[in-house]
Amino acid sequence: MQCIYVGFCSRDLMGRLLVAGVVGLMFAHSYQNVGMNLLIMPITGIPLPLISCGYTFLVVLLFLMGLVQTVWVHRVDHEEKKVAPRLRVDHLD
């Protein structure tokens, strides 16, 4: 549910599409896996996101969740209707 909120707070359309794709992927894999366990869907080798032991899929999913966090960091603050401030590193020269 938090990912959907991140999508609504996104600054641009690309962030919304990225978050919608990640949420859709997680929902589709969860739906397929639960359906396989209840014997109402065909058996495939899809792991349950963040639970099953599919390490390649886990790494890809963690990478995608990192992209969702990047969309959250660069969000629009709806309370003040302005862009959230970015972290700046001042060089000590």
Secondary structure, 3 states (H helix, E strand, C coil): CHHHHHHHCCCCHHHHHHHHHHHHHHHHHHHHHHHHHCCCCCCCCCCCCCCCCCHHHHHHHHHHHHHHHHHHHCCEECCCCEECCCCCCCCCC
